[in-house]
Amino acid sequence: MSDFTSNFWHWYVAIISLVSIVGCGVLLWVQSKARAPKGKAELHGHVWDDDLTEYNNPMPSWWMWLFYLTIVFALGYLVVYPGLGNFAGTFKWTSANEYEAEMQQANAQYAPLFEKYLKVDIVTLSKDREANAVGQRLFLNSCAQCHGSDAGGAKGFPNLRDKDWLYGGDPATIEASITNGRNGVMPALGAAIGGEQGVKEMAEYVRSLSGLKHDAAMAAAAKPKFAICGACHGADGKGNQQVGAPNLTDDIWLYSSAAEEIANTITNGRGTNQLVPGQSAMPAHKDKLEPAKIRLLAAYVYSLGGGMPAVAAAEAPPATAPPK
């Protein structure tokens, strides 16, 4: 049972639960005392299908006692298990503790099966059908909620099947991203580039970088101010994987290529919580998955077709700028 925010709800739930159970017992006892007049069963006057009638015969005693047993069971259950507000029960049982125990048991049982994969490099694993089958299941359980079951991504969530990578698509970087997460942040720059008009002009300039239809005059007016953006995206707008700044010159957009959406990004920035639409944090999985499972996940992502050749750096640094 979750902790309540005030004692009122604790007592509210506890009292209603107890009163309901006791009330059922009282009702059962009262009804068991009812007897037909002069010990003779009588018709209730209800008739169905011409000849099906209802008498006021009491229920058999064994049936009544079964009801009493359910009441005793309910009271016993509330003594040993949580159900009365914040009262934890004498067994101190919680679903979270049971889950943790089951996970520990499963990890102890299956750890040897996964450990063998730690001895194999990610590129080799990505070509192993058995390893990819396991990696796909892990992906569906841990990653598909954001990136989609086909890893094709969605608005605000990267496509993992293409060659466009914010931090790099080499094996070590993919593994590092899954392990430590990514926390991309783009600051709100509306005031820095001239307010509403400056934002509109910059949106047109950003569209021009990737060859999209744009207002040439507005783009030209914004070009000198792009140096503010170039600190992360580069003077040519081609991005910087060291800080997770996206390439603004290609035709891949994480949010949208519409001028209004680009203007919104420039004005308000992009935050740090990927679970909120329009924000850009990826959670770390090192506390949820063992290293062997993370390696299998990385191998599966690499096998999807977007993986890049290995590079010298083992891990890309944390992001300081979000995707476009």
For each residue, the residues with C-beta under 8 A, 3 or more apart:
1: 82 83 85 86 87 88 94
2:
3: 86
4: 7 8 9 10 13 85 86
5: 9
6: 9 10
7: 4 10 11
8: 4 11 12
9: 4 5 6 12 13 85
10: 4 6 7 13 14 85 86 87
11: 7 8 14 15 85
12: 8 9 15 16 85
13: 4 9 10 16 17 84 85
14: 10 11 17 18 84 85 87
15: 11 12 18 19
16: 12 13 19 20
17: 13 14 20 21 78 83 84
18: 14 15 21 22 78 84
19: 15 16 22 23
20: 16 17 23 24
21: 17 18 24 25 71 74 75 78
22: 18 19 25 26
23: 19 20 26 27
24: 20 21 27 28 67 71
25: 21 22 28 29 68 71
26: 22 23 29 30
27: 23 24 30 31
28: 24 25 31 32 64 67 68 71
29: 25 26 32 33
30: 26 27 33 34
31: 27 28 34
32: 28 29 58 59 64
33: 29 30
34: 30 31 58
35: 39 58
36: 39 40 41 42 56 57 58
37: 40 42
38:
39: 35 36
40: 36 37
41: 36 55 56 57
42: 36 37 55 56
43: 46 53 54 55 56
44: 53 54 55 56
45: 54
46: 43 53 54
47: 50 51 52 53 54
48: 52
49: 52
50: 47
51: 47
52: 47 48 49
53: 43 44 46 47
54: 43 44 45 46 47
55: 41 42 43 44
56: 36 41 42 43 44
57: 36 41
58: 32 34 35 36
59: 32 63 64
60: 63 64
61: 64 65
62: 65 66
63: 59 60 66 67
64: 28 32 59 60 61 67 68
65: 61 62 68 69
66: 62 63 69 70
67: 24 28 63 64 70 71
68: 25 28 64 65 71 72
69: 65 66 72 73
70: 66 67 73 74
71: 21 24 25 28 67 68 74 75
72: 68 69 75 76
73: 69 70 76 77
74: 21 70 71 77 78
75: 21 71 72 78 79
76: 72 73 79 80
77: 73 74 80 81 83
78: 17 18 21 74 75 81 83 84 87 89
79: 75 76 89 90
80: 76 77 89 90 91 93
81: 77 78 89 91 93
82: 1 87 88 89 93 94
83: 1 17 77 78 87 89
84: 13 14 17 18 78 87
85: 1 4 9 10 11 12 13 14
86: 1 3 4 10
87: 1 10 14 78 82 83 84
88: 1 82 92 93 94
89: 78 79 80 81 82 83 92 93
90: 79 80
91: 80 81
92: 88 89 97
93: 80 81 82 88 89 97 98
94: 1 82 88 97 98
95: 98 99
96: 99 100
97: 92 93 94 100 101
98: 93 94 95 101 102
99: 95 96 102 103
100: 96 97 103 104
101: 97 98 104 105
102: 98 99 105 106
103: 99 100 106 107
104: 100 101 107 108
105: 101 102 108 109
106: 102 103 109 110
107: 103 104 110 111 290
108: 104 105 111
109: 105 106
110: 106 107 113 114
111: 107 108 114 115 290 292
112: 115 116
113: 110 116
114: 110 111 117 118 290 292 293 296
115: 111 112 118 119 292
116: 112 113 119 120 292
117: 114 120 125 131 292 295 296 299
118: 114 115 291 292 295
119: 115 116
120: 116 117 124 125 128 131 295
121: 124 125 171
122: 125 126 171 172 174 175 295 298 299 302
123: 126 127 171 299 302 307 310
124: 120 121 127 128
125: 117 120 121 122 128 131 132 135 295 296 299
126: 122 123 131 132 299 300 302 303 307
127: 123 124 303
128: 120 124 125 131 132 299
129: 132 133
130: 133 134
131: 117 120 125 126 128 134 135 296 299 300
132: 125 126 128 129 135 136 299 300 303
133: 129 130 136 137
134: 130 131 137 138 296
135: 125 131 132 138 139 296 297 299 300 301 303
136: 132 133 139 140 300
137: 133 134 140 141
138: 134 135 141 142 143 289 293 296 297 300
139: 135 136 142 143 144 147 151 297 300 301
140: 136 137 143 144 149
141: 137 138 144
142: 138 139 285 288 289 297
143: 138 139 140 146 147 151 297
144: 139 140 141 147 148 149 151
145:
146: 143 154 157 274 282
147: 139 143 144 151 152 153 154 157 158 159 160
148: 144 151 152 153 154 157
149: 140 144
150: 161
151: 139 143 144 147 148 159 160 161 301 304
152: 147 148 159 160 161
153: 147 148 157 158 159 160 254
154: 146 147 148 157
155: 254 255 256 277
156: 254 255 274 277 278 279 280 323
157: 146 147 148 153 154 254 274
158: 147 153 164 166 254 323
159: 147 151 152 153 162 164 252 306
160: 147 151 152 153 301 304 306
161: 150 151 152 304 305 306
162: 159 252 305 306
163: 169 306 308
164: 158 159 246 247 250 252 306
165: 168 169 173 241 306 308
166: 158 182 184 239 241 244 245 246 319 323
167: 173 177 182 241 244 316 319
168: 165 173 174 241 308 311 313 316
169: 163 165 173 174 302 306 307 308
170: 173 174 307 308 309 310 311
171: 121 122 123 174 175 298 299 302 307 310
172: 122 175 176 310 311 313 314 315
173: 165 167 168 169 170 176 177 311 313 315 316
174: 122 168 169 170 171 177 178 298 301 302 307
175: 122 171 172 178 179 294 295 298
176: 172 173 179 180 314 315 316
177: 167 173 174 180 181 182 282 316
178: 174 175 285 289 294 297 298 301
179: 175 176 284 285 286 291 294
180: 176 177 284 286 315 318
181: 177 281 282 283 284 285
182: 166 167 177 244 280 281 282 318 319
183: 272 281 282 318 319
184: 166 244 270 272 280 281 319 320 321 322 323
185: 269 270 271 272 280 319 320 321 322
186: 232 265 269 270 280 321 322
187: 269
188: 191 266 267 268 269
189: 192 193 199 228 229 266 267 269
190: 193 195 196 198 199 266 267 268
191: 188 195
192: 189 228
193: 189 190 198 199 201 202 222 225 228 266
194: 197 198 199 201 225
195: 190 191 198 199
196: 190 199 200 267
197: 194 200 201
198: 190 193 194 195 201 202 222 225
199: 189 190 193 194 195 196 202 203 263 266 267
200: 196 197 203 204 218 259 263
201: 193 194 197 198 204 205 218 219 221 222 225
202: 193 198 199 205 206 222 225 226 229 262 263 266
203: 199 200 206 207 259 260 262 263 266
204: 200 201 207 208 214 215 218 219 222 259
205: 201 202 208 209 214 218 219 220 222 223 226
206: 202 203 209 210 237 248 262 266 324
207: 203 204 210 212 213 214 219 257 259 262
208: 204 205 211 212 214 216 219
209: 205 206 237 248 249
210: 206 207 248 249 250 251 257
211: 208 251
212: 207 208 257
213: 207
214: 204 205 207 208 218 219 259
215: 204 218 219
216: 208 219 220
217: 220 221
218: 200 201 204 205 214 215 221 222
219: 201 204 205 207 208 214 215 216 222 223
220: 205 216 217 223
221: 201 217 218
222: 193 198 201 202 204 205 218 219 225 226
223: 205 219 220 226
224: 227
225: 193 194 198 201 202 222 228 229
226: 202 205 222 223 229 230 235 237
227: 224 230 231 235
228: 189 192 193 225 231
229: 189 202 225 226 232 233 237
230: 226 227 233 234 235 236 237
231: 227 228
232: 186 229 240 243 245 320 321
233: 229 230 237 238 239 240 245 246 247 248 321
234: 230 237 238 239 240 245
235: 226 227 230
236: 230 249
237: 206 209 226 229 230 233 234 247 248 249
238: 233 234 247 248 249
239: 166 233 234 245 246 247 248
240: 232 233 234 243 244 245 321
241: 165 166 167 168 244 245 316
242: 316 317
243: 232 240 317 319 320 321
244: 166 167 182 184 240 241 316 318 319 320 321 322 323
245: 166 232 233 234 239 240 241 320 321
246: 164 166 233 239 254 321 322 323 324
247: 164 233 237 238 239 250 252
248: 206 209 210 233 237 238 239 324
249: 209 210 236 237 238
250: 164 210 247
251: 210 211 257
252: 159 162 164 247
253: 256 257 324
254: 153 155 156 157 158 246 323 324
255: 155 156 261 265 278 323 324
256: 155 253 261 262
257: 207 210 212 251 253 261 262
258: 261 262
259: 200 203 204 207 214 262 263
260: 203 263 264
261: 255 256 257 258 264 265
262: 202 203 206 207 256 257 258 259 265 266 324
263: 199 200 202 203 259 260 266 267
264: 260 261 267 268
265: 186 255 261 262 268 269 270 324
266: 188 189 190 193 199 202 203 206 262 263 269
267: 188 189 190 196 199 263 264
268: 188 190 264 265
269: 185 186 187 188 189 265 266 322
270: 184 185 186 265 278 279 280 322 323
271: 185 276 278 279 280 281 322
272: 183 184 185 279 280 281
273: 276 279 281
274: 146 156 157 279 280 281 282 283
275: 279 281
276: 271 273 279
277: 155 156
278: 156 255 270 271
279: 156 270 271 272 273 274 275 276 322
280: 156 182 184 185 186 270 271 272 274 322 323
281: 181 182 183 184 271 272 273 274 275
282: 146 177 181 182 183 274
283: 181 274
284: 179 180 181 287
285: 142 178 179 181 288 289 294 297
286: 179 180 289 294
287: 284
288: 142 285
289: 138 142 178 285 286 293 294 297
290: 107 111 114 293 294
291: 118 179 294 295
292: 111 114 115 116 117 118 295 296
293: 114 138 289 290 296 297
294: 175 178 179 285 286 289 290 291 297 298
295: 117 118 120 122 125 175 291 292 298 299
296: 114 117 125 131 134 135 138 292 293 299 300
297: 135 138 139 142 143 178 285 289 293 294 300 301
298: 122 171 174 175 178 294 295 301 302
299: 117 122 123 125 126 128 131 132 135 171 295 296 302 303
300: 126 131 132 135 136 138 139 296 297 303 304
301: 135 139 151 160 174 178 297 298 304 306 307
302: 122 123 126 169 171 174 298 299 307
303: 126 127 132 135 299 300 307
304: 151 160 161 300 301 307
305: 161 162
306: 159 160 161 162 163 164 165 169 301
307: 123 126 169 170 171 174 301 302 303 304
308: 163 165 168 169 170 311
309: 170
310: 123 170 171 172
311: 168 170 172 173 308
312:
313: 168 172 173 316
314: 172 176
315: 172 173 176 180
316: 167 168 173 176 177 241 242 244 313
317: 242 243
318: 180 182 183 244
319: 166 167 182 183 184 185 243 244 322
320: 184 185 232 243 244 245
321: 184 185 186 232 233 240 243 244 245 246
322: 184 185 186 244 246 269 270 271 279 280 319
323: 156 158 166 184 244 246 254 255 270 280
324: 206 246 248 253 254 255 262 265
